[in-house]
Amino acid sequence: MHPTELVTRQAEAIVNRLGLTGRCEISVVTVGYASTAIAGELGHPSTPPPFPAGAYSSRLAVQSGPLDDEPPLDDGIHLLVTAADESTRVHLPPGMDDVEAVVLLADRLQNWAIELTHGQALPPCPGHPHPMSAAAVDDSAAWVCPARPEQVLLPIA
């Protein structure tokens, strides 16, 4: 599976856990990948990737320069999640450990979702008023209770 497809699926799973299903558009941009490498796995680079149909609108684009009037993006995978007029970007540098990348993605999307919902505890921690926290636990990305991090509650994605 190409990293962009994997990141999109992970983002979809995180958005679902945060209760934002159907309210977000997820876009993935890669920088620093040869277009032929992506074309070899997903067909022509401008063709949308074969993501499952559902509540999301996703697109894959090979980007080697700035997006609109923005400065050039660093190499890696850039995820943009938009809901209504609000959006957040997450940059996953090349060579980042898979578990570390999922934890970073979950943490950033969680912070954005909490802001978007005016402070809701997302995802809710069972029996507590606070949200769960994203953490690396035994080589896995998991949602844990921040009061008891040793208590793994759910896998992230």
C-alpha positions as CSV (number, residue, x, y, z in Angstrom):
1,M,0.0,0.0,0.0
2,H,1.4,3.4,-0.9
3,P,2.1,5.8,2.0
4,T,-0.5,8.3,0.9
5,E,-3.3,5.6,0.8
6,L,-2.2,4.4,4.2
7,V,-2.2,7.9,5.7
8,T,-5.6,8.6,4.3
9,R,-7.0,5.5,5.8
10,Q,-5.4,6.2,9.1
11,A,-6.8,9.8,9.0
12,E,-10.3,8.4,8.2
13,A,-10.1,6.0,11.2
14,I,-9.1,8.9,13.5
15,V,-11.8,11.2,12.2
16,N,-14.3,8.4,12.8
17,R,-13.1,7.9,16.4
18,L,-13.3,11.7,16.9
19,G,-17.0,11.7,15.8
20,L,-16.5,13.8,12.7
21,T,-17.6,11.2,10.2
22,G,-19.1,12.7,7.1
23,R,-18.1,16.3,8.1
24,C,-14.5,16.3,6.8
25,E,-12.7,16.4,3.5
26,I,-9.3,14.7,3.6
27,S,-6.6,15.6,1.1
28,V,-3.1,14.1,0.9
29,V,-0.2,15.7,-0.9
30,T,3.2,14.1,-1.3
31,V,6.4,16.1,-1.8
32,G,9.7,14.5,-2.8
33,Y,8.4,11.3,-4.2
34,A,9.1,10.5,-7.8
35,S,5.9,10.7,-9.8
36,T,6.9,7.4,-11.5
37,A,7.0,5.6,-8.2
38,I,3.4,6.8,-7.4
39,A,2.3,6.1,-11.0
40,G,3.6,2.6,-10.7
41,E,1.4,1.8,-7.8
42,L,-1.7,3.9,-8.4
43,G,-1.9,4.4,-12.1
44,H,-1.5,7.8,-13.7
45,P,-0.5,10.4,-11.0
46,S,-3.5,12.7,-11.8
47,T,-6.0,9.8,-11.4
48,P,-7.7,9.6,-8.0
49,P,-6.5,6.7,-6.0
50,P,-8.8,3.7,-5.4
51,F,-10.0,4.6,-1.9
52,P,-13.2,3.0,-0.7
53,A,-16.4,4.9,-1.3
54,G,-17.8,6.5,1.8
55,A,-18.2,9.7,3.7
56,Y,-14.9,11.2,2.6
57,S,-13.6,13.1,-0.3
58,S,-9.9,12.3,-0.8
59,R,-7.4,13.2,-3.5
60,L,-3.8,12.4,-4.2
61,A,-1.6,14.9,-5.9
62,V,2.1,14.9,-6.6
63,Q,3.4,18.3,-5.6
64,S,6.8,19.6,-6.3
65,G,6.3,23.3,-5.7
66,P,4.2,25.6,-3.5
67,L,0.4,25.2,-3.2
68,D,-1.1,28.5,-4.4
69,D,0.6,31.3,-2.6
70,E,2.1,29.2,0.1
71,P,5.8,28.6,0.5
72,P,7.2,25.3,-0.8
73,L,6.3,22.3,1.3
74,D,9.0,20.2,3.0
75,D,9.5,16.6,1.7
76,G,7.1,14.1,3.1
77,I,3.4,13.6,3.3
78,H,1.1,16.5,4.0
79,L,-2.4,15.9,5.1
80,L,-5.1,18.5,5.0
81,V,-8.4,17.9,6.8
82,T,-11.2,20.4,6.3
83,A,-14.6,20.7,7.9
84,A,-16.8,23.7,7.0
85,D,-14.5,26.7,7.0
86,E,-11.9,25.2,9.4
87,S,-8.9,23.1,8.4
88,T,-5.7,21.7,9.8
89,R,-2.5,20.4,8.2
90,V,-0.2,17.7,9.4
91,H,3.3,17.1,7.9
92,L,4.7,13.6,8.2
93,P,8.4,13.8,7.3
94,P,10.0,11.0,5.2
95,G,11.6,8.3,7.3
96,M,9.3,8.9,10.3
97,D,8.5,5.7,12.2
98,D,5.0,4.3,11.4
99,V,3.9,4.3,15.0
100,E,5.3,7.8,15.6
101,A,3.5,9.0,12.5
102,V,0.1,7.6,13.6
103,V,0.5,9.1,17.1
104,L,1.4,12.5,15.6
105,L,-1.5,12.4,13.2
106,A,-3.9,11.4,15.9
107,D,-2.6,14.1,18.3
108,R,-2.9,16.9,15.7
109,L,-6.3,15.8,14.5
110,Q,-7.6,15.4,18.0
111,N,-6.4,19.0,19.0
112,W,-8.2,20.3,15.9
113,A,-11.4,18.4,16.6
114,I,-11.5,19.6,20.2
115,E,-11.1,23.2,18.9
116,L,-13.7,22.6,16.2
117,T,-16.2,21.3,18.7
118,H,-15.5,24.0,21.3
119,G,-13.8,21.8,23.9
120,Q,-15.6,18.5,23.7
121,A,-13.5,15.6,25.1
122,L,-12.7,13.8,21.9
123,P,-12.4,10.9,21.9
124,P,-14.1,10.6,25.3
125,C,-12.2,8.7,27.9
126,P,-14.6,6.1,29.5
127,G,-15.6,7.2,32.9
128,H,-13.6,10.5,32.9
129,P,-14.3,14.0,31.8
130,H,-11.1,14.3,29.8
131,P,-10.3,13.0,26.3
132,M,-8.1,10.0,25.6
133,S,-4.5,10.8,24.6
134,A,-2.6,9.4,21.6
135,A,0.5,7.4,22.6
136,A,3.0,4.8,21.4
137,V,2.5,1.7,23.5
138,D,4.4,-1.5,22.9
139,D,5.2,-0.6,19.3
140,S,1.6,0.3,18.6
141,A,-0.3,3.6,18.4
142,A,-3.1,3.6,21.0
143,W,-5.6,5.9,22.7
144,V,-4.9,5.8,26.4
145,C,-6.2,7.4,29.5
146,P,-4.0,10.4,30.3
147,A,-4.5,9.8,34.1
148,R,-3.4,6.2,33.6
149,P,-1.3,5.9,30.4
150,E,-0.6,2.3,31.1
151,Q,-4.3,1.6,30.5
152,V,-4.6,1.2,26.7
153,L,-8.1,1.8,25.7
154,L,-8.2,1.5,21.9
155,P,-5.9,1.1,18.9
156,I,-5.7,4.4,17.0
157,A,-5.9,3.1,13.4
